Amino acid sequence: MTPRTGRALQRLALVALVTGSVAACGGGSAPAAASAAAGSAPRPSSPAVVTIVAPVGGASLAGPTVHVVVSVAHARVVAATTTHVRPDEGHVHLYLDNTLVYMQYSLQQDLPVPPGTHVLRAEFVASDHVPFDPRVWSQTVIFTVRG
């Protein structure tokens, strides 16, 4: 491999990392995502506690839409996306089967969910859509959607 090829591969890897970070967070600024991806800026911790209220663990639901209700204590959900991060303000990201499926600015959301058994988690993230350190996760909820 030539030095030129090596540099090109390094640049391509960095672009892929930054692009993936921005896509996973649904927006925000590329510099903030790049900084978080590179780990150069320390992240604040948050006093927030996030809980999935519905669906409840072990539920068997009729599909194809699941109504998700989340509660957040010791912090508030805000709609504005900003790089001015406060530990008591942020957004809720929903993960279905370990895949980010929704970034919400409210505490309720209807999700399309296929039949089968699924794992749901919520994460309270900063207003720039980047996780706090340590990350603020809800409990894991396992439920089944009947076809």
N, C-alpha and C positions, 0 to 999 in steps of 0.2 A: 504494500500500500504506500502510495506517495504521500508526502506531507500535505499536499493540496487536497487529496482525497480524504485524508484523516480529518482535516479542518472542516471540510464540507459535511462529513458524517456527524461531526460534533455539532455543527450549526443545525443540521436537520434534527438531531436528537433534542436539542434545546427548544426548537420551534415546536416539535411534537409535544414536549413536556408542558410548555406554556399554553399551547392551544388546548390540550387536554384539561389543564387546570381551569382555564376560562370556560370551556364548554361544561365542565362538571359543575361549576358554580353559577352558570347561567348568566354571566355578564360580569359587570365590574370592570375595572381597568386592567389592562394587560400588565402594567408595571406592578400593581398590587398582587396579581396572580403570580407573576414571575418571581417577585420577592418572596411570597409565601412558598412557592414551589422550590425555590433555591434554599429556603430556610435561613435567609440572611437576617430577617427582622423577627425579633421575639414576639410571640403572640401573647396577649393578655389572657388571664383566667377570667371566668365568669361565675357569679353566684347563682346563676339560673339552675332551675331544676325542671326538666321537661318530662311529661308523663303522657302516655297514650291512654285516653279515657275510653275510646271506642275505635275499633272493635275490641272486645275483651278476649283474653287468651282462651283458646279452646273453642271459640265460637264457630258455628257452622252457619254460613250465610248464603242466601240466595243471590246469585250474581245477576248481571255482570258488573254492578257498581257497588263499591264498598264506601260507606260514609265514615270518614276518619275524623275523630275529635281529639285534639291535643290540648293539654294545659301547660302553662309556663308559670312558674313561681319565681319570685325574687328578680324578675327582669320583665321587660315588655317587648312585644313584637312590634316592629316598626316597618312601614312600607318603603321608606326612603333607603336607597342604596348609597352608601357613602364610604369614603376611606377614613373618615373621622370615627374611629372605633371606640365604642363605650362598652364596658363589660356588662352593663345592665340593659343593653338594647341589641336587637338582632332579628334574625329570620329563622323560620323552621324549615328544615329540609326533611323530606320523607324518603325513606329507602324501603323498597319492596324487593325481597329476595336479594339483598345486598346491592341493589342498583338504585341510584338516585332517580326518583320518578317525579318528584315535585318539589318546588321551592315556594313556600307559601308565606304570605304576609298576614295571614289570619290563622285562626285556631281550628278551622274546619275545612274539609276538602272531600269531594267525591272522587274516588279513583276507579278507573276501569281495571278490573282484576279478572283474569281468566280462571276457569274452574281449576281446583286443585288446592293443595296445602301451601300456605305462604307464610313468610316471615316479614314482619313490619317493625321498623324502628324509626324514631324521629331524632333529629339532632338540632340543637339550638346553636346557630352560628352567628358570627359577628355581622354587622351591617354591610361589610364588604364581601359577604358570602364565604369567607374563609373561616375554618373552625377555630375555636378558642383552644388554649393549651392549659390544662387538659381539655379534651373534647367533652362536650356536654350531650350525652346520649340518654334517651329514654330507656325504659325496660324493653325487652324483646317480646313481641306479641306474635304468637303463632295461631293462625286461624285457617279455616277451610271454606272455599267457595264452591257451592254445589252448582253443577251445570244446568 
